[in-house]
């Protein structure tokens, strides 16, 4: 038995993986951008939690709030503040 079919299967698998990455590159770029923006939002929430008590405002430092900041940016911060104010 020749090892060629094994090599052919690995080559076909590699080509399918490359094709899938090529087709999903836009989605992967968007997810990476969301992850980076959410990590910046998490850092902003952590900084705000340190000085928020001076203004009498507190926001939770969690993944949901970080994702809201990652998706919406500064308007998301205002939204979180308004939701926190309404729920009090």
C-alpha positions, -999 to 999 in steps of 0.1 A, spaced: 0 0 0 13 34 -10 14 64 15 1 87 -13 -36 86 -1 -25 97 34 -6 126 19 -35 135 -3 -59 135 27 -36 159 46 -32 181 15 -70 182 11 -75 190 48 -49 218 45 -66 233 15 -100 231 31 -86 248 62 -71 276 41 -104 280 22 -123 283 55 -99 309 69 -101 328 36 -139 328 37 -141 337 74 -113 363 75 -138 392 77 -157 376 106 -124 368 124 -112 404 120 -145 417 134 -143 393 164 -107 404 171 -116 440 169 -145 434 193 -122 416 217 -97 444 216 -124 471 221 -139 451 250 -106 448 267 -102 486 265 -137 489 278 -128 466 307 -98 487 315 -119 519 314 -144 503 338 -116 493 362 -103 529 361 -138 543 366 -144 520 395 -114 536 412 -126 572 409 -164 567 405 -169 568 443 -158 604 442 -189 612 421 -212 588 439 -214 565 408 -205 529 406 -205 505 377 -197 468 378 -165 456 362 -177 426 343 -178 411 309 -213 423 300 -205 459 307 -172 455 288 -189 441 258 -214 470 258 -185 494 259 -168 474 232 -198 475 209 -211 511 216 -180 529 229 -186 562 247 -224 562 241 -224 527 257 -208 542 288 -236 568 290 -262 540 285 -247 520 314 -248 551 336 -285 558 326 -295 522 332 -278 522 366 -295 555 374 -330 542 364 -326 509 383 -317 527 416 
